[in-house]
Amino acid sequence: METNPALAGVRCTACDATFDASEVAGRCPSCDGVLDVTYDFDALDLARETFADRSTRSQWRYRELLPFAPPDAVSIEEGGTPLVPVPSLAAEFGVAAVYVKDEGRNPTGAIDDRGQSVAVTAAKRAGATDVALASTGDDGQSAAAYAGRAGLDSHTFVPSRAGFTNKAMVNVHGGDMSVVEGRIGDAASAFADAVADRDDWHPVQALSTPYAHEGLKTAYAEIVEALDWETPDRVLYPTGRGAGLHAFHKAARELDAVGLTDGLPKLYAAQAEGCAPIVRAFEEHRDGHEPWENPDTICGRIEIPDPAGSALALDAIRATDGGAVAAPDAEILEGATSLASDAGLEVGASSGSPVAAAYALAERGDLDADDVVVLVNAGAGSKDDDILRSHLMSKGI
């Protein structure tokens, strides 16, 4: 399987150890830290016209910024999602422009498709027969789809409260699913027990492999290309594990380093008040989180009480002079349903959190009149139709 000629290896974000990319599949062998793919930027000859001349809208149009070559990629044409302007929100917030990066239009309806395309490609390249992960739902569905595409078996551990659509579609895609009573921590424990004696299960969970968050980078690349390579002022991301914020920060730094963009956007974590370990760590000026003892939010995608990427997310926030905002469930759901009714956009329940966070920033006076603000919709609203409808019913609608 062909790799990117610029692929240099992988580096531990915790201890800075480096490894050959072909020798490491999961986390750092030295300290169990999260690994990042590294590139030799001197080997890249890129210009904005490089991408303008490509007809494909798949994320693999950014092949120079990914570890593998497109002919060998396990792909279902993920990526190429629209950046949709929402003038009504721009007027409400008093800013120049507001856009929604609509990742719900990926093949399985989630941004996770980008990550699973790269992670499953890496697994296939390593000769794996099985891939596995613990999931709140979306990435489990995605992993099953991409494993099926690659001819691999998938094993997903989901908490019982995961959405019906995700659980059903894991099976529809031919995946093996274990439903674990409780929440994501219980599913993660069951997963850890299951893989203890199975060296042949290749990890594809975000931050458990260098490759899943590598795929998430391409969503940011699409944002800036859609803006004629202008860096947005602020990007608000629905945050659970912290992988998305880390990926966007990495993408912004790489694009800036190769001269395609100028500067970095301010990155913001958007969480639910009932489970906001990254927000709390940010507000308390800590470098890492303390596990959230009693998570209580309807927003299952971002209900991660012990996020593996908290330190990376906090670094992304602080390095870009961004922030972290937690909102009540009612405001998050109102953000999601108002986008549907006012702008025609179907966003997942958890992806109402960037909308609610943007309202909070506007009320504080933290937004500037010339700001270009991007809100990331991480998953399709159709997966949470029961939650969103119940919110409207609670209002008598």
C-alpha positions in Angstrom: 0.0 0.0 0.0 1.4 3.3 -1.1 2.1 6.0 1.5 2.5 9.8 1.2 6.2 10.5 0.3 6.2 13.2 2.9 5.2 10.8 5.7 8.0 11.1 8.3 6.7 8.9 11.1 4.7 9.3 14.3 5.4 11.4 17.4 4.1 11.2 20.9 2.3 14.3 22.0 3.2 13.6 25.6 6.8 12.4 25.7 7.9 13.5 22.3 9.3 10.1 21.4 9.2 9.3 17.6 8.6 6.0 15.8 8.4 4.5 12.4 4.8 4.8 11.2 4.7 1.2 10.1 5.7 -0.1 13.6 3.1 1.5 15.8 -0.7 1.1 15.5 -2.1 2.5 18.8 -0.7 4.8 21.5 2.8 5.5 22.5 4.8 2.4 23.4 6.9 4.5 25.8 4.3 6.4 27.8 0.8 5.5 26.4 0.4 9.1 25.1 -1.5 10.1 22.0 0.5 9.8 18.8 0.5 12.3 15.9 1.5 11.6 12.3 4.4 13.8 11.2 5.4 15.0 7.8 8.5 16.4 6.1 7.0 19.7 4.9 10.2 20.3 2.8 9.1 17.4 0.6 5.7 19.0 -0.1 5.3 21.3 -3.2 1.9 22.7 -2.6 0.0 25.7 -3.9 -3.7 26.7 -3.7 -4.0 25.8 -7.4 -3.0 22.2 -6.5 -6.4 21.7 -5.0 -8.4 23.9 -7.4 -7.3 21.7 -10.3 -8.7 18.5 -8.7 -12.2 17.4 -9.6 -12.8 15.0 -6.6 -14.6 16.5 -3.6 -13.6 13.6 -1.4 -11.3 14.4 1.6 -8.5 12.6 -0.3 -8.2 15.7 -2.5 -5.8 16.7 0.4 -3.6 13.7 -0.2 -0.4 15.6 0.6 -1.7 16.2 4.1 -2.7 12.6 4.8 -0.5 9.6 5.4 -1.7 7.4 2.5 -2.2 7.6 -1.2 -5.8 7.8 -2.5 -5.7 4.7 -4.7 -5.2 2.6 -1.6 -7.6 4.5 0.6 -10.7 2.8 2.1 -13.1 5.5 1.0 -16.8 6.0 0.6 -16.3 9.5 -0.9 -16.4 11.1 2.6 -15.7 14.8 2.8 -16.7 17.5 0.4 -19.3 18.7 2.8 -20.7 22.2 2.4 -19.9 25.3 4.4 -23.3 26.9 4.7 -23.8 30.6 5.4 -26.4 31.5 8.0 -27.0 35.3 7.7 -29.7 35.3 10.3 -27.2 34.2 13.0 -24.6 36.6 11.8 -27.2 39.4 12.3 -28.1 38.1 15.7 -24.5 37.8 16.8 -23.5 41.2 15.3 -20.7 39.6 13.2 -19.6 39.7 9.6 -20.6 36.1 8.8 -21.6 32.8 10.4 -21.2 29.5 8.6 -22.1 25.9 9.6 -19.7 23.2 8.4 -22.3 20.5 7.8 -20.6 17.2 8.5 -24.0 15.4 8.7 -23.8 15.0 4.9 -21.0 12.4 5.1 -21.8 8.8 4.1 -22.9 7.6 7.5 -23.9 11.1 8.6 -21.0 12.1 10.8 -17.6 13.7 10.7 -16.2 10.4 12.0 -16.3 9.1 8.5 -13.2 11.2 7.7 -11.4 9.6 10.6 -12.5 6.1 10.0 -11.5 6.3 6.4 -7.9 6.9 7.4 -7.9 4.7 10.5 -9.3 1.7 8.6 -6.9 2.3 5.7 -4.1 2.1 8.3 -5.5 -1.1 9.7 -5.7 -2.7 6.3 -2.2 -1.6 5.5 -1.0 -3.2 8.7 -2.6 -6.5 7.7 -5.3 -6.4 10.3 -8.4 -8.6 10.0 -10.4 -6.9 12.8 -10.9 -3.4 14.0 -12.4 -2.4 17.3 -13.5 0.6 19.4 -15.7 1.9 22.2 -18.1 4.4 20.9 -20.9 6.8 21.9 -22.5 5.8 18.6 -21.5 7.8 15.6 -17.9 6.5 15.2 -19.0 2.9 15.9 -21.5 3.1 13.0 -18.8 4.7 10.8 -16.2 2.1 11.8 -18.6 -0.7 10.9 -19.2 0.9 7.5 -15.6 1.4 6.6 -14.5 -2.0 7.9 -17.2 -3.6 5.7 -15.9 -1.6 2.8 -12.3 -2.9 3.5 -13.4 -6.5 4.1 -12.5 -6.4 7.8 -14.5 -7.5 10.8 -15.5 -4.7 13.2 -16.2 -4.9 17.0 -18.0 -1.9 18.6 -18.8 -1.5 22.3 -21.5 1.1 22.9 -23.4 2.2 26.1 -27.0 1.1 26.3 -28.1 4.8 26.1 -26.5 5.2 22.6 -29.0 6.2 20.0 -31.1 3.6 18.3 -30.0 4.6 14.8 -26.3 4.2 15.5 -26.8 0.8 17.2 -29.1 -0.5 14.4 -26.7 0.7 11.6 -23.6 -1.0 13.2 -25.4 -4.3 12.6 -26.7 -3.2 9.2 -23.1 -2.6 8.1 -22.3 -6.1 9.3 -20.5 -5.1 12.5 -20.3 -7.0 15.7 -21.8 -4.9 18.5 -21.7 -5.3 22.3 -24.3 -3.1 24.1 -23.0 -2.4 27.6 -25.3 -1.3 30.4 -24.4 2.3 31.5 -22.5 5.1 29.8 -19.4 5.4 27.7 -17.0 4.7 30.6 -18.7 1.3 31.0 -18.4 0.6 27.3 -14.7 1.6 27.4 -14.0 -0.7 30.3 -15.7 -3.6 28.5 -13.7 -2.8 25.4 -10.5 -2.8 27.3 -11.3 -6.2 28.9 -12.1 -7.6 25.5 -8.9 -6.5 23.8 -6.6 -7.5 26.6 -6.2 -11.0 25.1 -6.7 -10.0 21.5 -3.6 -8.6 19.9 -5.2 -9.0 16.4 -7.9 -6.3 17.1 -6.6 -3.1 15.5 -7.7 0.1 17.4 -9.6 2.7 15.4 -11.0 4.8 18.2 -10.1 8.5 18.0 -6.9 9.2 20.0 -6.3 5.4 20.4 -4.6 5.5 17.0 -2.6 8.2 15.2 -4.9 8.0 12.2 -8.5 8.7 13.2 -7.9 12.3 14.2 -5.7 12.7 11.1 -8.7 12.3 8.9 -10.6 14.9 10.9 -8.1 17.5 9.8 -9.6 17.6 6.3 -12.8 19.2 7.5 -10.7 22.3 8.5 -8.9 22.2 5.2 -12.3 22.3 3.4 -13.4 25.3 5.6 -10.5 27.4 4.6 -10.6 26.4 0.9 -14.3 27.3 0.8 -13.3 30.7 2.3 -10.8 31.2 -0.5 -8.0 30.2 1.9 -8.8 32.9 4.4 -8.6 31.8 8.0 -11.9 32.1 9.9 -11.7 34.2 13.1 -13.4 31.6 15.3 -14.3 27.9 15.1 -16.7 26.4 17.6 -16.6 22.6 17.9 -18.9 20.2 19.8 -16.4 18.6 22.2 -16.3 15.2 23.8 -12.9 13.4 23.7 -11.2 16.5 22.4 -10.0 14.8 19.2 -11.7 17.3 16.9 -10.2 20.4 18.4 -6.7 18.7 18.3 -7.2 17.8 14.7 -8.3 21.3 13.7 -5.4 22.8 15.5 -3.0 20.4 13.8 -4.5 21.1 10.4 -4.4 24.9 10.9 -0.7 24.7 11.9 0.2 22.5 9.0 -1.7 24.6 6.4 0.0 27.7 7.8 3.4 26.0 7.7 3.2 25.1 4.0 2.0 28.6 3.2 -1.6 27.8 2.1 -3.1 30.0 4.9 -2.0 32.8 7.1 -2.5 32.4 10.9 -4.7 30.2 13.1 -8.4 30.6 14.0 -9.5 30.9 17.6 -10.7 27.5 18.6 -13.5 26.9 21.1 -14.8 23.8 22.9 -18.5 23.6 23.2 -19.8 21.3 25.9 -22.9 20.5 27.9 -23.2 21.8 31.5 -24.0 18.3 32.6 -20.6 17.0 31.4 -18.0 19.7 30.8 -14.6 18.4 32.1 -12.7 20.4 29.4 -14.6 23.6 30.1 -14.0 23.2 33.9 -10.3 22.6 33.4 -10.0 25.6 31.1 -11.8 27.9 33.6 -9.6 26.6 36.5 -6.4 27.1 34.4 -5.4 23.5 34.5 -3.5 21.6 31.9 -5.7 18.5 32.1 -9.1 17.5 33.3 -10.5 15.8 36.3 -13.1 13.1 35.4 -16.7 14.3 35.6 -18.3 12.3 38.4 -21.9 12.3 37.5 -22.5 13.1 33.8 -26.0 14.2 33.0 -26.8 15.4 29.5 -29.0 14.3 26.7 -26.2 15.1 24.3 -24.7 11.6 24.1 -22.0 12.4 21.5 -20.3 14.8 23.8 -21.0 13.0 27.1 -17.4 12.0 27.7 -16.6 12.4 31.4 -13.0 11.3 31.1 -11.8 12.6 27.7 -8.5 11.2 26.5 -7.7 14.3 24.5 -8.4 16.9 27.2 -4.7 18.1 27.4 -4.5 18.4 23.6 -7.9 20.2 23.4 -6.8 22.7 26.1 -3.5 23.3 24.3 -5.4 24.0 21.0 -7.7 26.4 22.8 -4.9 28.3 24.6 -2.5 28.3 21.7 -5.1 30.0 19.5 -6.5 32.4 22.2 -9.8 30.6 22.0 -12.1 29.4 24.8 -14.4 26.8 26.2 -18.1 27.2 26.9 -20.7 25.0 28.5 -24.4 25.4 28.0 -27.5 23.8 29.5 -29.2 21.0 27.5 -32.2 23.2 26.8 -30.1 25.9 25.2 -28.2 23.3 23.2 -31.4 21.7 21.9 -32.8 25.1 21.1 -29.7 25.9 19.1 -30.2 22.7 17.1 -33.9 23.1 16.5 -33.6 26.8 15.7 -31.1 26.0 13.0 -33.6 23.6 11.5 -36.6 25.9 11.6 -34.8 29.2 10.7 -32.0 28.0 8.3 -33.2 24.6 7.1 -30.1 22.8 8.5 -30.5 19.5 10.3 -27.8 19.2 13.0 -27.4 16.6 15.7 -28.5 17.3 19.2 -24.9 17.6 20.4 -24.1 20.0 17.6 -26.5 22.5 19.0 -23.7 23.2 21.5 -21.6 25.4 19.2 -24.8 27.4 18.5 -25.5 27.8 22.2 -21.8 28.7 22.9 -21.9 31.3 20.2 -24.9 32.9 21.7 -23.1 33.0 25.1 -20.0 34.6 23.5 -22.2 37.2 21.8 -24.0 38.0 25.1 -20.6 38.5 26.8 -19.5 40.8 24.1 -16.7 38.5 23.1 -17.4 38.6 19.3 -16.2 41.3 17.0 -18.1 43.0 14.3 -15.8 41.8 11.5 -15.6 38.2 12.8 -16.1 35.2 10.5 -17.5 32.4 12.8 -17.7 28.7 11.9 -19.9 26.3 13.8 -19.2 22.6 13.3 -22.1 20.2 12.9 -20.5 16.9 13.7 -23.5 14.7 12.9 -26.9 14.5 11.1 -30.0 15.7 12.9 -31.9 12.6 11.7 -30.0 10.5 14.1 -31.4 12.5 17.0 -34.9 13.1 15.7 -36.6 11.8 18.8 -34.5 14.0 21.1 -35.1 17.1 19.0 -38.8 16.5 18.7 -39.1 15.9 22.4 -37.5 19.3 23.0 -40.1 20.9 20.9 -42.9 19.0 22.6 -41.6 20.2 26.0 -42.3 23.7 24.7 -45.8 22.8 23.6 -44.9 22.8 19.9 
